[in-house]
Amino acid sequence: MRMDDQGESDNVQDVRGSSGGGFRPIHGIGLGSIVLACVAGLIFHVNPLQLLGLMGSDQSAPAPATQQPAQSAPASDPQVKFVSRVLKSTETVWAETFQERGLTYKDPKLRLFRDSYPTACGQGTAAAGPFYCGEDQVVYLDLGFFDVMTQRLGAPGQFAHAYVIGHEVGHHVQNLLGILGKINAQRERSTEAQANALSVRLELQADCFAGVWASRSQKEHGWRLDPGDIESALNAASRIGDDTLQRQARGTVVPETFTHGTSAQRVSWFKQGVSSGSIDGCDTFGAARL
């Protein structure tokens, strides 16, 4: 993936030097990349990261600290520059896509944190993976997650990492279109199984939106996909399917507890976004089969 000549976003904020005390459960939408937090707490009754060997031995909560204002990210950090370029490309694509529909796109912020950080949706933790909070319209990312993807999940490559950002920005697109609020309201009135099924469609649509961004951005804005880039993103999607994670964690699969979709479904809807290049091609809620 070659984005060296692309512009950088002004919406990346670095709060890695601060954290917040007091834990409240996350209500934002996360990639669930390492595990599904709700499955962990409600089904396994343990932290699946521990089962997957993705966390160190120290599971203690971070010490309370005074929250500091977000700062501009260091311009010299290669990872930050990469994240900033990816975010900028999402801003450009979605602004154009919304304009085509007579709508105005509002850029999200992307906040880099370390370990734990308070958000409008609750206390964000690195263990939950990257996530989007609709209440403050911020994507939260611990850069250490990219190392986890490469070293532990078998999903290396910059485009696989860009897919993660594209997915979380996809939740922001859902938020702006009113989809996120509508589905969350339906989930609150549903049984647990019904709420999980709605979550699956929400997550798969975000995967599809990530595909839309990738397709339109590289075609219209001149950055290069290297051989194997799409495959790396598909591999990342396949590694974080509910069925794969549950099988790794406990050896069995419980479909009614899925909240993100199977590996095959995540790959399929990402590919659907790439091939369609449009919001209308990502109607997971109208699809008879996922």
C-alpha positions in Angstrom: 0.0 0.0 0.0 1.6 3.3 -1.1 0.2 6.5 0.3 3.4 8.5 0.7 2.2 11.3 -1.5 -1.2 11.6 0.1 -2.3 14.4 2.4 -2.7 14.0 6.2 -5.7 14.6 8.3 -5.9 17.4 10.8 -8.3 15.3 12.9 -5.8 12.9 14.5 -5.4 13.6 18.2 -2.7 12.1 20.5 -3.7 11.4 24.1 -1.2 8.7 24.7 0.3 10.6 27.6 -2.9 10.6 29.6 -5.6 8.2 30.9 -8.7 8.5 33.1 -9.8 6.8 36.3 -13.1 5.1 36.9 -14.5 2.3 34.7 -17.8 2.5 32.9 -18.7 -0.2 30.3 -18.2 0.6 26.7 -21.3 1.5 24.7 -19.5 2.5 21.5 -19.2 0.2 18.5 -15.8 -1.6 18.4 -14.2 -3.8 15.8 -14.1 -6.5 18.4 -10.9 -7.4 16.7 -9.3 -9.6 19.3 -12.5 -10.7 21.0 -16.0 -9.6 21.4 -16.3 -7.9 24.8 -19.9 -8.9 25.2 -19.2 -12.5 24.5 -16.3 -12.4 26.9 -18.3 -11.0 29.8 -21.6 -12.7 29.2 -20.7 -16.0 27.7 -17.2 -16.9 28.7 -17.1 -15.1 32.0 -13.4 -14.6 31.4 -11.3 -12.2 29.3 -10.9 -14.1 26.0 -7.7 -12.1 25.3 -6.2 -14.1 28.1 -7.3 -17.3 26.5 -5.9 -16.2 23.1 -2.6 -15.2 24.7 -2.9 -11.7 23.5 -2.4 -10.0 26.9 0.4 -9.9 29.4 0.1 -11.2 32.9 -0.8 -7.8 34.4 -4.5 -7.4 34.2 -4.8 -4.7 36.8 -6.8 -1.6 36.0 -4.7 1.6 35.2 -4.2 4.0 38.0 -6.4 7.0 37.9 -4.8 10.0 36.2 -5.8 13.5 35.3 -7.1 13.6 31.8 -5.1 15.9 29.6 -6.2 17.8 26.5 -5.7 16.0 23.2 -2.6 17.1 21.4 -1.6 17.0 17.8 0.1 13.7 16.9 3.9 13.9 16.4 4.6 14.6 12.8 7.7 12.4 12.8 6.0 9.1 14.0 5.7 6.8 10.9 2.7 5.0 12.3 0.9 8.3 13.1 1.6 9.6 9.6 0.2 6.4 8.1 -3.0 6.6 10.3 -3.3 10.3 9.4 -3.1 9.6 5.7 -5.6 6.8 5.9 -8.0 9.0 7.8 -7.6 11.8 5.3 -8.5 9.5 2.5 -11.6 8.4 4.3 -12.6 12.0 4.8 -12.1 12.7 1.1 -14.1 9.7 -0.1 -17.0 10.0 2.2 -17.3 13.8 1.7 -17.6 13.1 -2.0 -20.0 10.2 -1.5 -22.3 12.2 0.8 -22.2 15.2 -1.6 -23.4 12.9 -4.4 -26.4 12.1 -2.3 -27.1 15.7 -1.4 -25.7 15.3 2.1 -22.9 16.9 4.1 -20.2 14.7 5.6 -18.8 15.6 9.0 -15.3 14.4 9.7 -14.8 12.2 12.8 -11.8 12.6 15.1 -9.4 9.8 15.5 -7.9 9.7 19.0 -4.7 7.7 19.7 -4.6 6.4 23.3 -2.6 3.9 25.2 -4.1 1.2 27.5 -7.2 3.1 28.7 -8.9 6.4 28.1 -12.3 7.9 29.1 -14.8 8.5 26.3 -18.3 9.7 25.9 -19.3 6.1 25.6 -17.5 4.9 28.7 -13.9 3.9 29.6 -12.1 2.8 26.5 -9.5 0.0 26.8 -6.9 -1.3 24.4 -8.1 -4.8 25.2 -11.4 -4.1 23.4 -9.6 -3.3 20.2 -10.2 -0.1 18.1 -13.8 1.2 18.5 -16.0 4.1 17.5 -18.0 6.1 19.9 -21.1 7.7 18.3 -21.7 10.0 21.3 -18.6 12.0 20.7 -18.0 10.9 17.0 -14.5 9.8 17.7 -12.6 6.7 16.6 -10.3 5.4 19.4 -7.2 3.5 18.5 -4.3 2.1 20.5 -1.5 1.7 17.9 -0.3 -1.4 19.7 -3.2 -3.2 18.1 -1.4 -3.2 14.8 1.4 -5.2 16.4 -1.2 -7.6 17.7 -2.6 -8.0 14.2 0.8 -8.7 12.7 2.3 -10.9 15.4 -0.7 -12.7 16.9 -3.6 -12.7 14.5 -1.6 -13.4 11.4 -2.9 -10.2 9.6 0.2 -8.2 8.7 0.5 -5.4 6.2 -0.5 -1.7 6.0 -3.7 -2.3 4.1 -4.9 -4.8 6.8 -4.3 -2.0 9.3 -6.0 0.5 7.0 -9.0 -1.8 6.8 -9.4 -1.5 10.6 -9.6 2.3 10.4 -11.9 2.0 7.4 -14.3 -0.2 9.4 -14.5 2.1 12.4 -15.0 5.1 10.1 -17.8 3.0 8.6 -19.6 3.1 11.9 -19.3 6.9 11.8 -20.9 6.9 8.3 -23.7 4.8 9.8 -24.0 7.3 12.6 -24.3 10.3 10.2 -26.9 8.4 8.1 -29.0 7.7 11.2 -28.5 3.9 10.9 -26.5 3.5 14.1 -29.1 5.3 16.3 -32.0 3.5 14.7 -30.5 0.0 15.2 -29.3 0.7 18.7 -32.8 1.7 19.6 -34.2 -1.5 18.1 -31.6 -3.5 20.0 -32.7 -2.0 23.3 -36.2 -3.3 22.6 -35.1 -6.7 21.5 -34.2 -10.0 23.1 -30.6 -10.8 23.5 -30.5 -13.1 20.4 -32.4 -10.5 18.3 -30.0 -7.7 19.5 -27.0 -9.8 18.6 -28.4 -10.5 15.1 -28.9 -6.7 14.6 -25.3 -6.1 15.7 -24.1 -8.6 13.1 -25.8 -6.7 10.3 -24.4 -3.4 11.7 -20.9 -4.7 11.8 -21.1 -6.3 8.4 -22.3 -3.1 6.9 -19.3 -1.3 8.4 -17.1 -3.9 6.7 -18.8 -3.2 3.5 -18.4 0.6 4.0 -14.6 -0.1 4.5 -14.6 -1.8 1.1 -16.4 1.2 -0.5 -13.7 3.5 0.9 -10.9 1.3 -0.3 -12.3 0.9 -3.8 -13.1 4.6 -4.3 -10.0 6.0 -2.7 -7.4 4.0 -4.6 -9.2 4.5 -7.9 -10.0 8.2 -7.6 -7.1 9.5 -5.5 -4.1 7.8 -6.9 -2.6 5.7 -4.1 -1.4 2.3 -5.0 -2.6 -1.1 -3.9 0.4 -3.5 -4.0 0.0 -7.1 -4.9 -1.6 -8.9 -2.0 -3.1 -5.8 -0.3 -6.7 -6.8 -0.8 -5.8 -10.3 0.4 -4.3 -8.9 3.5 -7.5 -7.0 4.4 -9.6 -10.1 3.6 -7.2 -12.1 5.8 -7.7 -9.6 8.6 -11.5 -9.8 8.2 -11.4 -13.6 8.3 -9.3 -13.7 11.5 -11.7 -11.6 13.5 -15.0 -13.4 12.6 -17.1 -14.5 15.6 -16.8 -18.2 14.6 -13.0 -18.0 14.4 -12.6 -16.2 17.7 -15.0 -18.5 19.5 -13.3 -21.6 18.1 -9.9 -20.3 19.2 -11.1 -19.3 22.7 -13.3 -22.3 23.6 -13.1 -24.8 20.8 -16.8 -24.5 20.0 -19.0 -22.0 18.1 -22.3 -20.6 19.4 -24.0 -18.8 16.5 -26.7 -17.1 18.5 -24.1 -15.2 20.4 -22.4 -13.8 17.3 -22.3 -10.0 17.2 -19.9 -9.3 14.3 -20.5 -12.1 11.8 -18.6 -15.1 10.7 -15.2 -14.9 9.0 -16.8 -15.8 5.6 -19.5 -13.1 6.1 -17.0 -10.4 6.9 -14.9 -11.2 3.9 -17.9 -11.4 1.7 -19.3 -8.0 2.7 -15.9 -6.3 2.5 -15.6 -7.6 -1.1 -19.2 -6.4 -1.7 -18.1 -2.9 -0.8 -15.1 -3.1 -3.0 -17.0 -4.3 -6.0 -20.1 -2.0 -5.6 -18.2 1.1 -4.5 -21.5 2.5 -3.1 -23.5 2.9 0.0 -26.5 1.3 -1.6 -24.5 -1.8 -2.3 -24.1 -2.3 1.5 -27.7 -2.9 2.6 -27.0 -5.7 5.1 -30.4 -5.0 6.8 -32.3 -5.7 3.6 -30.3 -8.7 2.7 -32.2 -12.0 3.0 -29.0 -13.9 3.6 -25.7 -12.6 5.0 
